[in-house]
């Protein structure tokens, strides 16, 4: 028995739509949630998921500023520096500043991130640098990035 041509066309069409939807950046409903997801994905070494929280331009900046070829490689670089993945995953962007459809958290001099209880973690994602987010149709996405290498010494 041969499949009906219309059934075959519908099947191929649904497979094409599913394939086209993958890899599209999609943020969360709040900038805090996007950043919390980012640190969790870095802690779990999920580079593709972490990079999906960034606009294509931010993905390129994140890779280049961290001297990597791809965003996923840069995520892997940060993951490799983590000594306590559970603590890293629990950090929140307490220094987040939001104005309208723009938000920013800076890792300058160890500021910007705390544990959910409000205490400073022993290791922080501040090495990430400064992350600027924008509200888009796909939620809050990381739109710009400045590496922590751009910071001057903090007296340490």
C-alpha positions as CSV (number, residue, x, y, z in Angstrom):
1,X,0.0,0.0,0.0
2,X,1.4,3.4,-1.0
3,X,1.1,6.4,1.2
4,X,-1.2,9.2,0.0
5,X,0.9,12.0,-1.7
6,X,-0.7,14.6,0.6
7,X,0.2,12.6,3.7
8,X,3.8,12.4,2.5
9,X,3.9,16.1,1.8
10,X,2.5,17.0,5.3
11,X,5.1,14.7,6.9
12,X,8.0,16.3,5.0
13,X,6.6,19.8,5.7
14,X,6.4,19.1,9.5
15,X,9.9,17.8,9.5
16,X,11.2,20.9,7.7
17,X,9.5,23.2,10.2
18,X,10.9,21.3,13.1
19,X,14.4,21.4,11.7
20,X,14.2,25.2,11.0
21,X,13.2,25.9,14.5
22,X,16.3,24.5,16.2
23,X,19.2,26.7,17.0
24,X,17.0,29.9,17.1
25,X,17.9,32.1,20.1
26,X,15.2,32.1,22.7
27,X,15.4,34.0,26.0
28,X,13.4,33.9,29.1
29,X,10.6,36.2,30.3
30,X,12.9,38.2,32.6
31,X,16.6,39.2,32.3
32,X,17.3,37.5,35.7
33,X,15.9,34.2,34.4
34,X,18.0,34.4,31.2
35,X,21.2,35.0,33.2
36,X,20.3,32.2,35.7
37,X,19.8,29.8,32.8
38,X,23.2,31.0,31.3
39,X,25.1,30.1,34.5
40,X,23.3,26.8,34.8
41,X,24.1,25.9,31.2
42,X,27.8,26.9,31.7
43,X,27.9,24.8,34.9
44,X,26.5,21.8,33.0
45,X,28.8,22.4,29.9
46,X,25.8,22.9,27.6
47,X,27.3,25.3,25.1
48,X,24.6,25.2,22.5
49,X,21.9,25.9,25.1
50,X,24.0,28.7,26.7
51,X,24.6,30.3,23.2
52,X,20.9,30.1,22.3
53,X,20.4,32.7,25.1
54,X,22.5,35.2,23.0
55,X,21.9,37.0,19.8
56,X,24.0,35.9,16.9
57,X,26.2,39.0,17.3
58,X,26.7,38.4,21.0
59,X,27.6,34.8,20.2
60,X,30.4,36.0,17.9
61,X,31.6,38.6,20.5
62,X,31.5,36.0,23.3
63,X,33.7,33.7,21.2
64,X,36.1,36.3,19.9
65,X,36.5,38.1,23.3
66,X,37.4,34.8,24.9
67,X,39.8,33.9,22.1
68,X,37.7,31.0,20.9
69,X,36.4,30.1,17.4
70,X,32.8,29.5,18.5
71,X,30.5,30.5,21.3
72,X,30.2,26.8,22.4
73,X,34.0,26.6,22.8
74,X,33.9,29.7,25.0
75,X,31.2,28.2,27.2
76,X,33.4,25.1,27.5
77,X,36.4,27.3,28.5
78,X,34.3,28.8,31.3
79,X,33.0,25.4,32.3
80,X,36.5,24.1,32.6
81,X,37.4,26.8,35.2
82,X,34.5,25.9,37.6
83,X,35.5,24.1,40.7
84,X,32.0,23.8,42.3
85,X,29.3,23.4,39.6
86,X,26.4,23.3,42.1
87,X,27.4,26.6,43.7
88,X,27.9,28.2,40.2
89,X,24.5,27.0,39.1
90,X,22.9,28.6,42.2
91,X,24.2,32.1,41.6
92,X,21.9,35.0,40.8
93,X,22.5,38.3,39.0
94,X,21.9,40.5,42.1
95,X,23.6,43.5,40.5
96,X,21.3,43.5,37.4
97,X,20.3,47.0,36.3
98,X,17.2,47.1,34.1
99,X,15.8,50.2,32.2
100,X,12.9,49.5,30.0
101,X,13.8,46.9,27.4
102,X,17.6,46.9,28.3
103,X,19.3,45.2,31.2
104,X,23.0,44.9,32.2
105,X,25.0,43.0,34.8
106,X,28.7,43.7,35.2
107,X,31.3,41.3,36.6
108,X,33.6,44.3,37.2
109,X,35.8,43.7,40.3
110,X,33.7,40.8,41.6
111,X,30.4,42.6,41.8
112,X,27.1,41.7,40.3
113,X,26.4,38.1,41.4
114,X,25.4,36.5,44.7
115,X,24.0,33.2,45.9
116,X,20.2,33.1,46.2
117,X,20.6,33.7,50.0
118,X,22.3,37.0,49.2
119,X,25.8,35.9,50.2
120,X,28.9,36.2,48.0
121,X,29.9,32.9,46.4
122,X,33.4,31.7,46.8
123,X,33.7,31.6,43.0
124,X,31.7,33.9,40.7
125,X,30.7,34.1,37.1
126,X,32.2,37.5,37.1
127,X,34.9,36.3,34.8
128,X,32.1,36.4,32.2
129,X,32.5,40.2,32.0
130,X,29.6,42.5,31.4
131,X,26.5,41.1,29.8
132,X,23.9,43.4,28.2
133,X,20.4,42.0,27.5
134,X,17.5,43.3,25.4
135,X,13.9,42.3,25.4
136,X,13.0,40.8,22.1
137,X,10.0,38.9,20.6
138,X,11.8,35.8,21.7
139,X,12.3,36.9,25.3
140,X,15.3,38.5,27.0
141,X,18.5,37.7,25.1
142,X,22.1,38.6,25.7
143,X,22.7,41.3,23.1
144,X,26.2,42.6,23.9
145,X,29.3,41.3,25.7
146,X,32.4,42.9,27.2
147,X,35.1,40.5,28.4
148,X,36.5,40.8,31.9
149,X,39.9,41.2,30.3
150,X,38.8,44.7,29.4
151,X,38.8,45.6,33.1
152,X,41.7,47.2,34.9
153,X,43.1,45.8,38.1
154,X,40.8,45.8,41.1
155,X,43.6,46.1,43.7
156,X,44.2,42.4,44.1
